[in-house]
Amino acid sequence: MTVADELNPETPETESEEPIKQRKNGLYPGVSDELAESMKSGWADTELHDLKPIAQAEHTARRRAALSARFPGERLVVPAGNLKVRSNDTDYPFRASVEYAYLTGNQTEDGVLVLEPTADGHQETIYLLPRSDRENGEFWLSGQGELWVGRRHSLTESEALYGMPAADVRELADTLREATGPVRVVRGYDAGIEAALTDKVTAERDEELRVFLSEARLTKDDFEIGELQKAVDSTVRGFEDVVKVLDKAEATSERYIEGTFFLRARVEGNDIGYGTIAAAGPHACTLHWVRNNGPVRPGDLLLLDAGVETHTYYTADVTRTLPINGRFSEIQKRIYDAVYDAQEAGIAAVKPGAKYRDFHDAAQHVLAERLVEWGLIEGPVERVLELGLQRRWTLHGTGHMLGLDVHDCAAARTETYVDGVLEPGVVLTVEPGLYFQADDLTVPEDYRGIGVRIEDDILVTEDGNRNLSAGLPRRSDEVEAWMATLKG
């Protein structure tokens, strides 16, 4: 790539105050006065007018109001985070913190939401980098300047988009250092902001803020449910893409599957929601197999666990276990059908008023029954479940919350999450599995190396549930017919 090849990017705090420094080993020795003057002028006015608020602006405003009501009289600071270096002068693609994105809808690096306490609530301000400076040359000399990485919104444009006052984030650290009164900050995203508040915050109070923002996401609003459905619909198309090219994957590796799904995620969404698991053969027994460098062989199963992330960060999380040649063998079908029956029991247990644990318990009961029935473990089933003996082959929990994070709401208190009760608007996965490791001498040889997981994204409704990913077949005979159709 051509780098900010010629000149060294400065930090936001110094860009507007100091000359842009040359980059070591740059090809130009400097910038002449004449060139500097030329670059300052002759540019059209590109300010955007009549911008409409972002689609979720009404919802983000309501979320901020709930946050304000929960912590009256306190200054609340929620950073987006900063760019992270991948190698030398290349950065990882930026993804704003979920707390910041949830409250603002903004996705740009270095942003910070601040709620300043007032007599009747809070004054909201979104602190952002303004457009890169043309007077000091930042826009073309800095590695983060407009001509290198693209145009930023002006502060005025941002106010229209996000529905609150916008200010220059480069001035925020100094403002926060002078702040008085109680302050809370979401930690782990912006070291500079945290340093400015180091003598004003406590870990315990900050954790309370983080927990509140995590629990606020336990139930999804209409906008979020719509985005999750978009993510799932794109994911369904991504799975169809994979089935159509399994012959090419057989000629190469699991990476062909990973790359095929990634193309759909980038064309229709922001990215993949998590590292794609494209696990063929015995790799399916490794729960988070993301190396995706193994062979794809006819006669084996492919466990594909993948999800598209929408442009607003909501992700799907779907798994199908597919016979690579299009037909399950007898033993593969036996194991697959057991997992399917367990998932059916788990999904049936998802309904308003049910305990969160119910769907897990229902699925595990079915799997334990089959393991006893097959003679792989000594019953009775109640004893197996009490001692957790089925976990040798089931390994993981049967699901998790889903949303802006693939494992959403992770900071929520146990009593409101795992020990909580399901309500309409909750979205979770139901994903039982059976995994017989290739080196497991306690099972017959024909079981070894077979791993099966089936995962769907389930919305709790007023009268039960809705399978958002029902567009992908699940029953073994339906999977075979679907694959045959796609392969032509």
N, C-alpha and C positions, 0 to 999 in steps of 0.2 A: 504494500500500500504506500501511497505518498503520505508522509507523516505530517503532523504539524512539523513537517520535515525540517522546516527551516528554523523554526523558533520555538522556544520553550514556553509551554503554558504556565501561567501564574495562578496562584490560588485566588478564589473570589475576593478575599480580603484585600489583596494588593493590586488586583488588575486595574482598577481605576485610579490608583495612586502612584504607581511606579511604572517606568517604561517596561515594555515586554522584553524580557531577556532573550538573547540568542540561544539557540539550542546548540549543545556541544556537537561538533561534527556536522553542523549545518553547512550547506553549500554556499550560502550568501554571507559575506562578512558583516553585513548590517543593512540598515535602511537609510537611504539618502533622504535629506530634508525634502527634496523635490518629490520623491516617490511618496513620502508620508503625506505631504500636502495634497498630492493628486488623489490619494486614497480617501481623503476626508470628504471629497465633494463629488458631485455628478451622479448621485444615487436618487432614485425615485422614492417617494414617500410610500411605504408599504403597510402603514398602520391599517389594521382591519377594523371596520366599523359595522355597527348593527349586528354584532355577534349575539347569538341566542345562548341561554344557559345550557350547560351540558344536560344530558338526558336524566341523570340521577340527581340534579341539583335540589329538587324538592325533598328527596329522601336524605341527602347529606345534611341539609339544613335541619331536618327533624332529628337526625342522629346527634348533631352538635347541640341541639336544644336539650336532649336527654342527658348528654354529658354535662352540660352547664347546670342542670337541675341537680345532678348527683353530687357535684363538688362546688357548692356555692361559696363565694368569697375567696376562691383559690385560683392562682394563675396556673393554667394548664398548657403544656408544651408538648406537641406531637410532631416529631421530625419525620421526613420522608426517607432520609438516609443520603449517603454520598456515593459517588462512583468508587468502584474497587478495581485496582489494577490487576489485570490478568497476566501481563508480561510486558516489562519495560514501559512503553508508552501506549499500550493497548489496554482498554478497560473491558470488564465484563458488561454485557447488556444490563442496563439499570432497571430494577424493579422496585418501586416505592414500597415502603413498609405497609402492611395491610391495615394497620391502625390509621395511618395518614390517608391512604386511599379510601378507606371506608368513610372517613369523616369529610373528605374534600372532593374526591373524584379526580384530583390532580395526580400526575404520575411523573413529575420531573424531579431530577436530583437536586439535593440541597434545600428543597422546600421545607417549611416549618409552619404548622398551624399553631397559633397562640390564642388562647382565650383569656383575656384580661378581665379580672373581676370588676363589676360595677355594682351600684346600689340595687339594681333589679335583675342581675344576671351576669352576663359576660359580653364584652366587646370582642368580636371575632376579627382576626386578621390573618391572611395567608401571606407568609413571607416567601418570596421567590427571587431567583436571579432575574434581573431585568434583561432587556435585549442587550446584546453585546455592544460595547462602546465603539462608536466610529471615530470619536475625537482622538482617542489615544491609540487607535489601531487594533484594539483587542479583537474586533470582528474578523480580522484577517490574519493577525499575527499569533493569537493565542490558539493553542490546540483545542480549546473548548469554545473558540469563537464561531460566529455564525457561518462563515464560509467553510469551516472545517466540519462542523457537526450538524448544521442546520439552524434555522431560525427559531428563536424562542418567542413566546408571546410577550408582548409588552405588559406592564403592570395594569394599565388601563384595560387591555383586552382580557387579562386574567380576572379582573373584577367582574366583568360582564359574564364570563364563563362560569365562575365558581360562586357568584352571589355573595361576595363579601369584599371588604377593602383589601387591597394588595399593597405590600411594601417591599423594599429592597432587603433581602435576607442578609446582605453583607454588613448591614448595620445592627443586626439582631443580637449578636453575641455581646456587644458593648451595652446594649439596652438591658439585656438579661442580667449582666453583672451588677447593674445598679438597681435591680428590682428589689422590692421589699415585700414582706408578707409571705404567706405560704405558697409554695410552688410544687407542682408535680410534673415529671417529665417521663415520656416513654423511652426507656433506656435501650441501648444496644444498636442504635442506628446512626447517631451523629456525635462523635467524640468531642467536637468543638462546642456544640451546644451544651453537652453534659459538663464540660469543663467550666463553661461560663456559669453554671448553676451549682457547682460542686459544694459550695458552702450553704446552699439554700434548700437542698432536697435530702430525703432519706430513702433508703432502699425499700423500707416497709411501705411508705406512702406511695412511692412510685409503683410498687407491685400492685397496690390496690387499684391504681389507674389502669394498669395493664389488664388486670383481671376483669374489671368492669367492661373494658372495650372488647375483651374476648367473649364475655357472656352476652353482651349486647347482640352478638352475631349468631347466637344459638337459634333464633327464629329469623327467617328471611322474609323481606317484604316482597311486594309484587315485582319490583324491578329486579331484585336479586334472583327470584325464581325464574323470571324470563331470561336472564343472562345464563343461568345454569342450564336451562333447556337449550339455549343456543349452543352452549359448550358441548352438551351431550349430542345434539343433532350433528354437529361437525365431527364429533368423535365417531359416531356411527358411520359416517362417510369415510372416515379414516380407516376403520376396520374393513370396510368394503374394499378400499384401495389395496390394503394388504393382501386380502384373499386373492385378488386379481393378479398379483405378481408373485405368488408363492413359488412359481417355477423359477423365477429369477433369483429369489432368495436361496433356493436349493442349489443354484449354480454359484452362489457367492457365500453369504453368511447371514446371521441374524441382523447384521447392520443394514442390509437391504430393507428389512422390515422396519427397523428404526427410522431409516431415512425416508421411507415411503410415508409413514405416518407423520413425520415431522413436516413434510411438504404440505399436507393438508392443514396442519396446525398453523403454519405460517401464512398460508394463503387465506384461510378463513378466520384466523384468530390472531392473538398476540404472540403465542408461543405454545409449547407444550406446558402443561401444568406441573409436571414433575418428570424426572428421568424415565423414559419409556423402558418398560421391561419386556423384551422380546426374547423369551426363554424357550428354546427348542430342546426336545429330548429331556435328559436328566437335569438340564439347567432350570427346568420348571420347578424343581424342588428347592431351589435357592430363592427365598422370598423376594429379595430385592436384587435380582440379577440385572444389572444395567451395563455390564461390559459389552454384551451383545456382539460377541466376536466368535460365537460358536457355529458349527454346521447346522444346516436345516435339512433333515433327512426324511424322505417318504417313509411312512410307517410310524414315525414319532408324532408326539403332540407338540403343538406350539401354544404356550401360555403367553398371551399378549395382554399386558396391563398398561393402559395408556389413556391420556386425556388431553383434549384441546383446552387451552386457556383463552377466554374471550379478550377482546381489547379492553375490557374493564376489569380484568384479572380473575374472573370467576372460572373455576376449572371443573371439568368432568373428571371422573375416575371410574373407569369401566374395565372389566377383565372378561375375556373369553378364552377358553381352552379349545383349540381347534385341531382336528386331525389333518396333518399336513397333506396327506394324499386324498383327503376328502371323506374318508370313511373310518369310523372308530373300529378298532379290534374288539374282540369280546371282552377282554380284561379292561381295556381302556373305557369301554362303554359302562362296565359294571362300576368302576370307580367314578366316572363322570356322572352317572345317574344318581349315585349316592350323594354327591355334592349338590346336584340339582335339587334333589328331594330336601336336602338340608336347607338350601336357599329358599325353596318354596315355603318351608316352615318358618324360616326367619322373616321373610317378607310378610307373611300372614300375621305375624306378631307385631308389626309396625302399625300403630294406630294411636289416636289421641287418648291420653289417660293411661297408656301402658307404661310400664317402667322401661327406661332405656335398655336395661340389661335383658329384657324379655326376648328380643330377637336373637341375641347371642345364645341364650340358654336353649331356645327352641332349636336352633341349627345344630348346636353341639350335641343335643340329645339324639338327633337323627344320626349324626356321624358316629356317636358312640354305639348306637344300636347296630349299625352296619359292621363296625369293627368287631363287635362281639359275635354277630351272625356269621362273619367270615372266619371266625376262629383265630383272629389275630391277637385277641386280648380276652382275658377271662372275665365273665360277668359276675354278678348282674350289672345292668347298665347303671343303676343308681350308685353302686360302688365305684364304677369307673369314673363317673362324673364327680363324685365326692373327692376322689383322690387325684382327679385330673389326668388319669392315665391316657386318655385319648389324645392328649396334647403332644405325645411323641409324633403323631402324624397330622394333627390339625394345626399345631404350632401357634397360631395367632388369634387375636380377637376377631369377631365376625363383622366388624364395621367401625365406622368413625363418622364424625360430623364432616360436612363438605361445604365449601364456599370459596372465599377469597384465598384460603389455603387449602391444599388437598387434605390435610389433617387440620380442619378448621377448629377454632375455639379452644386450642390446646391449653391455654392458660386459665381456662374456666375452673372454678372450684369443683372438686369431686362430687359434692352434694348437688350441684346444679347440672352436672354433665353425666358421668357414669352412674351416679345414684339418683339421677333426676327422672322426671316424667316427661314423656313426649307430648308436644303441643303442635297444633297446626302451624305450618311454616318451617318446621324443622326439616332439614335435608341431610340424609345420612346414607352411607353405603351399607349394603348387605353382601358379604363376600366370604362365605365359608370355603374351606379348601381341604384337600387331603394330599399329603406329600410323602411318598415312599422313597427314601434316599437310596441312591445306587449301591451304597455299602451297608444297607440295613439287613443284617442277617436274621432278624426276627420275623421277617415276612417272606413268603414264597418268592422265588426268583422272578416270576413273571410280573410281580408288583413293582419290583425295584426299578427306580429311575422314572417312575410315572408321577407327575405332579399335576393336580387339577385345581383350579380356582375359577369360580364364576362370581362376578361382581356387578351389581347394578346400583344406580343412584335413585333413592327413594324419597319422595316428598310426603310428609305427613299432612293429610287433608282433614277437613272437618269430620268426615265420615269414614276415614280409613287411611289409604295411601294411594299414591300414583307413582308408577315406575317410569321415571323420566327417560330411561334407556331401553324401554320396551321395543324400540325399533330394531334392536339386535336380537335374533333368535337365541333361545337358551336351551330348550329341550333337545336332546341328542339327535333325534330324527329330523327336527327342524333345522338344526345346525348343518347337517349333511345336505339337506335339500337346498338350503340357502347357499352353501359353498358351491354346489353343483351348478346352480343358476349363474353365480358370478363368474365361474370358470368357463361358462359357455358349453 
